[in-house]
């Protein structure tokens, strides 16, 4: 069993599953003598350094560990530019102003309003404390406890929570004796971290810190247990979850507990006296693993291992095992403690992957929402500008190009929403080979000239059912990754990337070649070893010097959603082959072409509700040009009051969902209570899934940001013409 498995077992042995039960168990088991003896080991800076450094670089924050007196333990990881520049001035002697001493307790304040008490407050209240100093820098102080004993704190921050303020930075520059201008230029290039985001990062760091601290504590406990009671621990009878056995120096089994019989399928009578190599796979036997394990235990007294084991019926399972040397001289035996971790490992890997994908989805959804608001303003104003230009204006082609570029950006943002699960994909039927042919010029521009890109695209393939933009994303990712692998392997000598399509069977289908359509990307690049191949679909894994490694994670997610299959073959030094099979459509169904609607004119009052003033001004300009009168409100509360005062004249409402003070959902139902037949169109930057989940058939229309002038006017006119009239009993069922 590996150290990881032992630590997990030690923690699971503590009574209760809840946090308070765990804390009580640790407090009971940990004596004052042991706490003092293990204090330095629990806060070992080298052990903490890797996790803190990784966290700091990933979240782009400074992170440090300190004891309960405020003394720094190890370095400050990922120091932020403004903090580093200011603190360097305190010792440089470049200014006539004498450097001033900062609080010895605080690690991250530049100009605390008074001696920073965040550390003491965190350890006293057992809560994370958030502090902003007079220079504008913010940090979080996270307490570390073992049981109810205070150990120290984790500190994260050195970031601005808002755009830096010049006067505050001038005071900081004077305080530390540095030039104000370099400090200001450094500050404005440091990306601010909102308080909400810092709170999220602090919660994550707190969870990581607690888990790592308990892991170290469990490791110490298990080490102590192994040193004092190895034989007793290994030979406990009656365990059905752990196999416990002993072998002599020649590898013959000398004892066998019921757990071993349950796990391997051999009875004690069948296995005792036999060579324990029967428990190993043929590959391990050829590698000499059984003999090696005994040698390792003999040399180091105990040895941890993870590997595949073989049952009596020939099936395999993944085990974590501990091998310990028992006794001395001719009486020496070797004790084995094994457990089956096959399902636990699968579950842990699946949970970790799901958490990573969920985190990326949340981030992608937030970015897409903000970009959609910006693109709405861009597209709308471009449309208005072109309305004022004559047809032969030399500026019209430029505006038309900007509009097309904005629409492409909107399509990309739409893919972010699909990836985040906030918007449905635009599914159509199309020919995979034809699609690849269309995007070859775009792909070719991203492939180095030293790499030959060749195609073998089978014509007349069955169509596939998918979002064509997602398939383009797959092709781009696979080809660009392949080209980079070739470049890494051969440099200027050149190499090749070959893209092919054809028919293939799906494992879940009938096995016929018409079940699926495949795309295969094969390169002559550097290839991958087994360890790299296992990680290539991890959202946080990349072999590049820059980037976040999201390409293949996105590919994997799209293939899974389409119920396709993906296979990867790679040999170090010989290249890689990615093969994806998509289900074939049962029949070709051409996509109908939507008729272009006439540009409608209207009259009446429209209430526009959006917290973004740019969007409110844009929509007012668009609607007033079409004959409408516009009232506008910046939040739901103001909108409801305005609607109540003008119910008789308001003809329709354009309502944003995400707003301060009162959100769109609550405002929607309050306005419906005032006038149940009023057409309300939901304007959203998250896609229509959220709107339909919240309102169902009650909503009169949904318009996705960004939208064009024509789309907005058409949606409002259609909603007014086809007003939905829900009954009062339906409104009461919503809870408003």
N, C-alpha and C positions, 0 to 999 in steps of 0.2 A: 504494500500500500504506500502511495506517495505521501509526502509531508502534507500535501493539500488534503488528502483523504483523512489523515490522522487528525488534522486540525478541525475538520468538519465534524468528525466523530466526537472529539472532545467537547465542542460547543453543543452538539445535539444531546450530549449526556447531561447538560445542565437542566434542572427542572423547569418546565413551562416553556411555552413558545413565545410569549409576549416579552416586550422590552423590559418591563419592570421585573418579571420573573428572572430574566437573564442577569440583570443588574444585581438582584438579590443573591443569586447563586454565586456570581463572581465575588461579591462582597463577603459572603460566608466562607468561600474557599480560599480567599487571599488573606494571608496573615500580614501583620505589620512588618515582620522581619522579611518576609518574601517580597513585599512591596518595595522596601528600601533596597533589597538585594537586586531586584530586577528592574529598578527604576531606569537606570541608564540604558539597559538593553531594550526596554520598551520604547524608549525615545532615541534609539540609535540613529544618528543622522544619515549614515550610509544606507541603511535599510529604507528609511523614509524618502531618501533623495530621489530615487527613480520615480516613485508614484507622484511626488510633488512636482518634479520637473516636467513629467509628462502632462499632468493636469494644467500646469501653468502655461506650457507652450500651446496646448490644445485650446484652452479657453482665453488665451492672450491676456493673462493676469499675472501679477507678481504673487508668489506664494511662499510662505515661510513657516517654520515650526519653532516654537519658543516654549521654555519651561514655565512653571506657574509663577515665577518671579519676573518674567519678561525677558530673560536672557535668551538670545538667539541660539538655536541648536542647528548647526549646519548653515549653509548659505541661504540668501534670499534668491529663490529660483525665478528666472524670467523677469528680472527687474525692469520696470517700465521707464521709457525714455526721460520723461520730465523729472521723475523722482531721482533717477541716476544723475542727471545733469545738475540738479539743484544740490544734491548731497555731495557731488564731487567738488562743488565750489566751496563747501564748508571747510575743506582741508587744503584747497589749492593756494590760498593766499593771494589771489589775483585781484582782490578788492581791498580798499582802505578800511572798509567796514569790518570789524572783527567778527568772525563766525560765532554764532550763538549756539549754545547747547540745546538740543531737543530733548524731549522726555526720554529717560532711559527705558521706560516701560513700552512705549509705542515703537513699532518697527516701521510703520508706513506713513505716519503723519509728517507733513512738512511744516505746517503752521497750525498746531492744535490750538483751539480757543483757550484752553487751559491745559495743564498736564493731562494727557490722554488717560482716561480711566477705563478704556474699553476692555482691557485684559481682566482687571479685577471684577468689572461688571459681568463679563461673560462667565467667569468662574464662580461668581456668587449666585447668579440667577440660573446657571446652566443653560443659557439661551445665547443664540448668535447675536452679537451686537454690531450694528452698522454705524460707522462714524465718518463724518465729512469734516475736513479741516478748513481753515480759512483760505487756503490756496485753491480749494475746489476738488482736491483729491479725496476719494472715498475708499474705504476698506471695510471688510467684514472680519470680526474676531470670533472664532468658533472654539468653544471649550472642548477639551479632551478629558474624559473621566474614565477610570477603570473601576467598575462598581460605583461606589460613591466617593472614591478618592480622586482628587484633582491632580492631573498630570501636567497639563500645559494647555497651549492653544495653537490652533492653526490660523494664520492670518492671510487673507487674499484681497487683492485690490490694487492700489496705486493707480486707479483709473478715475477719469472724470465721469460724473453722472450726467453732465450736460456740457454744452459748449463752454470751453474755458473762458474765464472773465479776466480782462487785461489788468485791472487794478489789483486783483488778488494775486496774479502772477508777478506783478511788479513788487508787491510786498514780499513775496517769496524770494524773488531775485535779490532784493536788498538784504533780506534776512540771511541768505546763504552766501552772499558776496559773489554772485554771478551776473553776467550781463543780461538785462531784461529781454533784448530782442532774440537771442538764441533760445532762451527759455520759452518765449511766446511761440516762436516758429516750431519748436519741438512739441509744444502743447497742442497746437491746432492740427498737427498731423497724427496725434494720438487719438484713436477712435474712442468716443465716449461709450460707456456701458451704463444703460439705464438702471435705476434702482431695482426694478422688477427683474431684470436679467441678472444683476449681481446677486439678488436674493436667490434666484434659481441656481446660480453657480455655487453659492454658499451652501445651499441645501445638499447639492451633489457632493461637494467637498466634505461636508459633515458626515454624510453617509459613507463615503470612501474612507475617511479618517477613522470612524468607529469600527468599520469592518476590518481595516488593516490593523488597528490596535488590538482588536480581539483575536485576529489571526496570529499576531505575534505572541499574545498571551497564551493562546492555545498551543502554539509551537513550543513555548517554554514548558508548559505543563506536560506535554507529551514527551519532551526530551527528558524531563525529570522522571516521568513514569518509566520510560524505557531504561533509564540508568539504574533504577532501583528495583523494578519488578517485572523484567522482561519475561522470565519463565512463567510467573504466575499469570500475567496478562495473556500470554499466548496459549496457555494450556487450560484456560477456563472452558469447561464442558457445557454443553447445552445451547451454545449459540448457533442459531440457524442462518444467520445472515453473514457470518464470517467462517471461512474455512481455516482451521488450525491444525497444523501437522508438523511433525519433526522428521528429519532425515539424518542419517549418520554421514560420516565423512565421505563415504563412497556413493552417496545419493540414494540409499535404500530407505524407504519409508519405515519409520519406527513407531509412529502413533498417528491417529486419524480421528478427528472429532466428528460428531453428527453433522455439524455445519459443512465440513468438507464432503461428507457423503451426499448431503443434499445438493451441494454446488456442483460436484464433479460427476456424481452418479455411481461411484464405486463404493461398495461396502468396505468396512474395515478389514474383513477377512480377505477380500479380493486384492487389496492394495498393499497392506502391511507386508514388508519383506521384498516388495517389488521396487524397481527403479522409478524414482519420481519423474523421470524424463517422459513418462507416459502422459503427463499433464501438459506437455508443451506441443506447440504446432510443429509441423515438419520443417518450416523455415527456421524456427528457433533452434531446432535440433541440429540442422546443418550449420548454424552459426555458433554452436557450442554454448548456448545460453544457460542450460541447466548447470553445467560445470562452472561457468563463469560466475553465476550467482553465489555458489558456495565459496568460491575463491574470494569474492568481494566481501562476503560476510566474515570469512576467516581473517582477512586482513584488517577490516575496519570494525569488527564486532557486530555491526548491523548495517543493513543495506536496504534502500528503498527502490522499488521498481514499478513500472507500469507496462503492461503488455497483454498480449492475447494468450488465453489458456484454452486447452482442449478438453471437452467432456468425454465421458465414456462413449456416448452415442455419436461422437464426431463433430458436434456443434461447438462453436467458439463463443467466448465472452471476453470482454475487456476487464482486466483486473487491476486493482491497486494492491500492492503487497509490500510487506516488511519481512526481511529475513534477518534473524538475529543469531549470533553465536552463543551457544549455551554450554557452559562447562569448559574444562581444560583437558589437555592430554588425550588419552585414548577414549575417555568418556565424552569427548566433545560431540555435541549434536547441533543441528541448525533448525531453529524454529521458524515456521512460515505462518503468517497471518494474511489471508487474502479476502477480498470482497469483490463482488460483481458490480462494476460501475458503468456497465454498458448503457442502461436506460438513463441513469442519472447524468452521464456525460452528454447524451443526446438532448435531454431536457434542458440542461444548463446552456449548451451551445445554442439551442433554439431560442431560449429565453433571452440570452445575450444578443442574438441577432435581431430578435423582435424589438428589444429596447433600442438598439442602435437605429433600426429603420424608423421606429416611432419618433425618435429624437430628430432625425433628418426630416421626417414628414412635417413635424411641427415647425421647424425652421423654414422649410420650403414654403409652407402655407403662409407664414407671416411675411416672408419676402415677397411672395406673389401678390398678396393683398396690397402691400404698399406700392409695388410697381404698377398694379392695375389702376390705382388712384392717379399716379403720375401719368400713365399712358392715356387715361381718360381725358385729362386736361390737354395733352398733346394732340390726340386725334381730333377732339372736339374743336379746338382752336384752329387746327389745320383746315377742317371742313368749313368753318366760318370764314377763314381767310380766302379760301378758293371761291366762296360765294360772291365775294366783293371784287374778284378779279375778272376782267374780260377774258374770253376764250383764247385770245391770241397773246395774252400777257407772257413775257419771257420768264416770269416767276412761277407760272403755273406748273411747268414740268418739275421744277425743284420741289414745290410743295407736294406734288403728286408722288415724287420719289420718297420724300419724308413720310408721307402717309403710308406708303407700302412698307417702308422699313419699320414703322410703328406697328403695323399689323403683324409683321413677322415677329417683332418683340412680344406682341400680345399672344401669339401662338406659342412662343417659348414659355411665357408665364403660365399659359394654360397647361403646358406639360408639367410645370412645377406643381400646379394644383392637382392634376391627376396623380402625380407621384405622392403627394401629401394626402390623397384620398378625399380631397375637398371638392372635386369636380369630376364628372364622368368623362371618359375618353370619347372622342368623336369617331365612332366605329363605322367603317365602310368596307366594301369588298373591292379587292384590287389584285393585280398580277404582281407577284414579288419580283420577278425578273425585270419587268417594265419599270417598277419603282427604282430598283437599283441602277438601271441604265440612266434614269433621269437625274440621279444625284451623283453620278460618277464625276462630272466636272467639279462639283463642290468638294467631293472627297479628294480628288487629285491635287487640289491646292494645298491640302494639309499633309500630303505625303512627300517626304524629301525626294529630291531628284535622283539620289543614289539608289532609291528603292523602286523596283519595277512592280507596277500594279497591273495584274492580268485578270481577265474576266472569262468565265465560262458559264453563261447564263442560259438555261434551257428555256426555249420558247414554249408557248401554249401550256403553261403550267395551270393546274387548278388554282382558282383565286383563294386568297385567305381573308379572314374576317378580323380586322384590327384597325387601330388608329394609324394611319400612314405616317404621321409625324413621329410616333413612337418607333415604328420600324426603321425610319430614317435615323433616329437616335441610336438604335442598335447597330446599324451598319456603320455609321460614323465612328462609334466607340470601338468596335471590333477592328476596323481597318486601321484607325489611327494608332491603337495599341499595338497592332501587329507591325506597323511601320516603325514605331519607336523601338520595338524589340529587335527588329532587323538592324536599325541604326546603331543600337547599343552593341550588337554582336559583330558587325562587319565594318563599321565606320565608313570610310570612303570607298571601300571595295565594292559595295553594293550588295543587294540581296533582293528577294522577291516576296510579294504578298499576292496570293491567288484567291479570288472570290468566285465561288460557284454556287449554282442552285440546281435543284432537281426534286425528284419524288422520293419519299421515304416513309417507312412504316412507323406508327406510334405504338409504344408498349401498351397503352390503354385502349388501342383500337383493335381492328381485326387482324392486324399484321400485314395487310396488303400495302403495296407501295403507294396506293392512292389515298391512304389515311392522312398523309401529311406532306408538306412542302418544306424542304430544308434550304438553309443558307449555310455555307461552309467558308470559313476564312482560315487559310493556311499560310504560315510564314516560315521563312528559313532563318529565323532569328536566334536569340540566345537560349530560348527554352526556359523551363522552370523546374526546380526540384519539387519534391513532394510537399515540403513545408510551405513553400510559396504558393503552390497550387491550392492548398487547403484554405488560404487566406484571400485569394484574389477577389472573392465576392463580398468580403467584409467592407462595410461602408467607410471604415476609418483606416483601411490598409492601402498603401501605395508604395511602389518601388521607385517612384520619381522623386527628384529633388524638390519639386514644388507640386502643389495641388493637394486635393483632399482624398483622392482615390474613390470618387463616387461613380465613375463611369460604369464599371462592371456590376456594381451594386444595383444601379438603375436598370441595366440590362436584365439581371436576374429577376428583379421585381416585375418587369414587363412580361417576360417569358412565363412566369408563374401565373400572372393574371390571365394570360391568353391560353392557359392550360397546354403550353408547349413543353418541349423537352430540350435540355442542353447537355452536351457532352464536351469535355475538354481533354485533349491528349497533348502531352508535352514531355520532351526529353531534353535535359540540359545539353546545350550545344547543338541541338538538332532541330529546334523550332517548336512551334505549337500549332494545334488545330482546334478551332472552336466550331462546333456544329450545332445549329439550332433547328429544331423541327417544329413547325406550326401546323395546327389542324387545318385541313383543307375544307373549304366551303362546300356545302352539298350541291349548290347550284350558283351560277353567276347571276347576281342581281344588280343591274346598273343603278348608280346613285341618281335619283331624280334631280333635275336642275330647278332650283327655286326661282320662280318668276320675280323680276324686280318690281317692287311695289311703287306706285306713284307717290311723289312727295306730298303728303297730306298737309292741308291747312286747317287751323282750328280756331275756336274762340273759347273764352271762359278763363277761370282762374285756376292755376295749378299751384299746389303747395309743394315746394322742393325742400327736403330735409336732409342735410348732409353736414358733417362737422368740418369738411374741407372747404375753405372759402373759395379756392380756385374752381372747384367743381360746381359750387353754388352759382358763382358768377358765369361760368361757362354755360350751364343749363339754362340760366335766365336769358342769356343772349340768344341761345338756340331757339327757345320756346317763344320769346317775344318776336323773333323774326317770322315765326309761323302764325302769329296772330293771338297768342295766348298772353294773359296777364299772370305774372309770377309773384307769389309770396314765398319767402324762404326763411328757414329756421336752422340753427346750428346744432340742436340736440332734440331729443324726443320730448323733453318736458316743455320747451318753448313751442314745439310743433303742436302738441296737444292743446295748449292754451290758445294758440293762434287758430287752430282748427275749430275749437269750441266757439270762438268769437266770430268766425266767418263761415260757419257751416253751410249757410244758405247759398253762398256764392262760389265755394270751392268745388270744382268739377272733378278733380283727381289729385292724388298724392303720389309723389315720387319719394320713396323712403329708403334711406341707408340703414344698414343693420347695426354696424359697429360705431357707437357714438358715446361720448361722455355724458354724465348726469343721468340720462335715461336712454337706454338702447332702443333700437328699432323694434324689437319684438314686443316690448311692453307698450310702446307708443302705438303700434299697429292695433292691438286689441282695445286700447282706450279709445282710439278714434273710431273703431268699429262699433263700440258701445254708443258713442254719440250719434253716428250715422252708419247704420249697418250696410247700406247699399253703395257707399262711396268706393270708387275704384282706387285701390292702393297697389302701386307697382313697386316691387322690391328692387333696389339697386345694390348689387353686391360685388365685391372684389374677390370673393372666395368661391365662386361658382354657385350653381343653383341647388346643389345637394342640401346645403344648410338651410336655404330658404324653404325648400319643399318639406324638409323635415320639421321645420318650425311651424309652417302655416298650412301645408297640404293644399286642398282645393280652395281655401278661403282667399288666397292671394289672387289678385286680378291679373298680374303679370310679373315676370322676372326679367330684368335686363342685366346682363353680365358686363361688368367693367373690364376693359375699356370698351366703349361703344362709339359709333359714329353718329353724326348728326341725324342722318336718315334713320338709323336703327332706333334712336331715342324717340323721334317724332312719330315713327310708325308704331312703336310699342304703346305710347300714350294714346294715340288715336284709336288703336285696336282695343285697348282696355276700356276706354270710354264707350266705345260702340258695343262691346260685349261684356257689360258689367255683370259680375257674379253677385247673386243676392242670397247669402246664407241666412238660414232661419235663426231666430233668437235662441232657440234651444241649442244650436250648434255653438254659438258664441259663449253661452253659459258653460258649456262643457270644457272650454279652454281654461277655466279657472280665473278669468278676469271679470 
